[in-house]
Amino acid sequence: MRSPQTIGHDATNFWVYEPDSDTIDLCRGTKSNDPISLKTTRNQIRINPQKSALVVIDMQNFFLHPAVRPRVGNGPTAAEEAAQALLNTGIPAARAHGIRVIWLCWGLTEHDLNTMPPGLMRTFGTYDTSPSGAKQNEGETSLPSAPNMIRKKNPALYKGLGTDLGDVELGDDNTVQGGRVLMRDSWNAALYDQFDKEYKANRDSRADITRKKPDVLIHKDRMSGLWGSGSELEIFLEQEGITTLLFAGVNTDQCVGSTLTDAYSKGYDCILLRDGTATGTPFGASEVWECNVSNCWGFVTTCDALENAST
């Protein structure tokens, strides 16, 4: 028998590594009637579901709906595969274990828009020097980059934050007002189809003897939902005493990743559901994030592993 090792010096904020079972206990000494042991790509971990939340990021019409994101090719997109993994396994597993579900989405106000830094405004706009996107004097105003490194944005979609998308054709002669890009209460910023149904079906539930709590939808105004101090998400997590976060959604290397790394810096336990996240970035972006999370920022697991977590 090898003695457990404490990770951390704070008497209220520590982990315990149990060498004999290769398990890291993330419960921080809190008592739970139903802790779960979850396999990851490194150690097995033990978490307290009552202190945990599944954060599902940006599963919104602007990022997922085929009316604004037409599929390229015949197979499902990475985002569609992640969506199915979450709907079929990840979210039901979290609910079964009593883990809170948080929907973290873009939802800008007029104040957010008026104070938005130019870097973020550029991200959601197109600033090509010609209609074709080709520079008039190639090589004179920009440096060369690897092939396919510069992504072409759809100007009908990337009009800029707060700009009206106009009518969006949903098919079968069904048209909807797209609304202003990522503004709160617009169609494009709403949760996409099945995720919207999932949230609405569970937002009005009340805590009962199984200790299940209603879903919450939290807005963000940056790629990270935990940037700075006192964000809506941070305030909620502190009020609820949540210390362990499971991350899912889109995009792995943008809004999911930036929220995860901010959470890591703020001291939250970070667990990435690798099959419940997706990105359209090439060059092995998902693998790079999985490597960094598993070796530095936290732990990597799957929706199936969450479903099969032992009590």
Beta strands, then each sheet from edge to edge (+ up, - down):
strand 1: 5-10
strand 2: 13-18
strand 3: 23-25
strand 4: 36-39
strand 5: 44-47
strand 6: 52-57
strand 7: 100-106
strand 8: 167-171
strand 9: 174-177
strand 10: 216-220
strand 11: 244-250
strand 12: 269-278
strand 13: 299-301
sheet 1: 1+ 2- 3+ 5+ 4-
sheet 2: 10+ 7+ 6+ 11+ 12+ 13+
sheet 3: 8+ 9-
end
